[in-house]
């Protein structure tokens, strides 16, 4: 197997379907130069049919979704949380990897907008009988869903499926590639708590190598004008990360200096194919967020984590639960609002669809290979020793 060279898919362990396009260096990001002042979003029509990644979005696209997300935060804080904008439409959740927050929040988001929501039980589905990914998609397509939310352990799988179905597709995380709604919900959380993201110093710390959250966040925060820092042991820093438009650090204290926001990441063991760290203890000692390390960030710095957290491995419990500094539960709340915004925006863009165009050939290329979907539920990180 040839290793990927793209910064979006660096790891040969996930090289199962195809190489997703590389994240362009910051200077080449899709950032329309004309948007300098206060862009008017009133007349802006979100031009995309699917949400496959942050890559390919521009600042107006992102801000349009965040504005609508803001409105849904307010609705979600009311006693009655229904908006009928997806009345009569069908949303299908197709999660080939375990998920609590993302799957749950897409379900809630769809229901609050009035859609009929079906979450496919993958564990008991035909996938387990050897059906190819594309056959599964074609079958679902024939049921005429309007929105398909997909999580898959292979980078590029969601894009592949988006070409085979007639409905709007939302990437809920593909391998180590992208997790666009996580980046959007993180941006909404920061915007609401800190204000304008432009000029903020934001550190993303931990297992960057295996993190689709980091990739989508670097892209999103760069477009919104933040100074992004990546802090990780050398073994968990992707080769080529220096081209992502972020500053790279191996030392937490140096990287956190003066930061407004500190995002912690889980060690994603299910994607590790070898020894990356000597031990969990040593990892926490050098890269786990505790009060002393956090004291190098701004005194007002906020702490974030996409979840699931491994307390005592990448983050000290007291910080995760800190009443004023931790935004972790707020991120979950923003997740529902942002997903409502995404679903509504894509549903509006949907062309009048006919039945499956029948273009897909159900070949083995779409087979869900490499589905090492092991989940880490326990607190230990089970790192291998050298
Ligand atoms: C993240 C993911 O699945 O990539 N979690 C999430 O969506 N809430 C991060 C992780 O699994 O560590």
Boltz pocket constraint, residues with backbone or C-beta under 6 A from the ligand:
constraints:
  - pocket:
      binder: B
      contacts: [[A, 98], [A, 101], [A, 102], [A, 172], [A, 173], [A, 175], [A, 179], [A, 182], [A, 212], [A, 213], [A, 265], [A, 266], [A, 268], [A, 306], [A, 307], [A, 308]]
      max_distance: 6.0
